[in-house]
């Protein structure tokens, strides 16, 4: 089973005491970087939809990007809520090596990132449009390449979708009939009503990813026993490819 998650906007270059691997879509990433480096502050503001201060930070960050083994380990270089809630500081070396085979980070810039891939901080969203005359949108740019990469690393044809809709859209349309993709949905009980709260859902995705890695989960049925953070699997509302989890807001 391959677990895939979204990347994080919040990044820092950080290393582990482990060897690194190179990202697998280097020609594509190099091409994207070439276009991004041609942009001025105003271009970045308009295309990436950010303010002037952030545009300058992004421009400076992109100038440091290289394609070598001096980049940070991806699993600890992304620092958003999903990754913080994986609590990788508690992982063993064997956990990291297992994650290298079973966890994938979808990226608008790198395509697919493995946990031990060497990466540099960047900023590019999958929904970005009009990057250049040749690249109108990144879904078309990547086409089915991300899915084909996941497929090459997955012998049992089972995927666990812990990504946002923005990034899952780079995978789901290209699933084949013999492949199964399970989506985990996390709902919070608040004032007697169920709500999907994005921040809490991100935290839950991180916890579930860590649960799969640290417990070496291969059978999807074992996901029903995920209770980290107070989540409860609701069998009556789940289906073969949608697993529903609920918890009462604290």
Secondary structure, DSSP 8 states (H G I E B T S, - for coil): -EEEEE--S-B-----SS--B--S-HHHHHHHHHHHHT--HHHHHHHHT--HHHHHHHHHHHTT--SSTTSEEHHHHB-SHHHHTTTGGG--HHHHHHHHHHEEEEETTTEEEETTBEE------TT-B-SSSS-SBHHHHHTTHHHHHHHHT-SS-EEEEES-HHHHTTTGGG--TT-EEEEEEEEEEETTEEE--HHHHHHHHHHHHHHHHHTT--SGGGGGG--GGG-EE-GGG--SSEEEEEEE--
